[in-house]
């Protein structure tokens, strides 16, 4: 499955893959908004985004996009090449977060907050699989991890852990929300994304024999 997720030029089957990419990115932003409204703890990167939002006063979507651009600049020394999906990731997710937050209520009771959190995490796993499965380039944060691995020879697990822990610590120091949702996200997002990937990954058509 990992070999099948290598980036494929946008000119190959664009009518099928571009809508999948955009749908996945929009759903990803919507899933982030659900987790924010749940106020039960965010994933590491969103802890950072929330902390920066509190300090700067900028919207969550704007901060998400700006952090994406900053991370993308880190690709330069790593010699990573962005794709259409990489650039779209920076733009679409930020807009989707702000739009969804604008129309999504903030529940006060615990039960709807738990439902928001659960729906947000499951949707996040599905959305990640959908946009990754379009094979149009990784998001800035994913590419940062794979780039470090490629340049240093360090295992993906170690690099991902170091990056996530560092981001979480910085976000917490800036005032980001850490809670049960943070732990739940950490232990479920990998299995969820892996489970959805085979269902949504684009595979090139093979000529009939």
Number of C-alpha atoms within 10 A of each C-alpha: 9 6 6 14 18 14 18 16 12 17 9 11 13 13 10 11 21 19 13 23 26 20 15 26 30 23 25 28 27 26 27 28 26 26 27 26 21 27 21 19 22 30 26 26 21 25 26 26 28 26 22 22 20 14 10 10 10 13 17 24 27 19 21 27 19 16 19 21 18 12 17 21 14 17 19 12 10 17 12 19 13 18 18 17 24 21 18 18 28 22 19 22 26 26 19 21 25 20 16 19 20 10 9 13 11 15 14 11 9 12 11 14 20 17 14 22 28 19 15 26 26 16 23 26 24 25 28 22 25 28 30 27 27 28 25 27 27 26 24 24 23 14 21 22 21 18 22 21 18 15 12 10 10 12 13 15 10 12 19 18 12 13 16 17 14 15 19 24 16 17 22 17 13 18 17 24 24 20 12 13 22 19 14 17 23 16 10 13 19 11 11 19 20 15 14 17 22 15 12 17 20 20 12 10 7 6 5 4 3
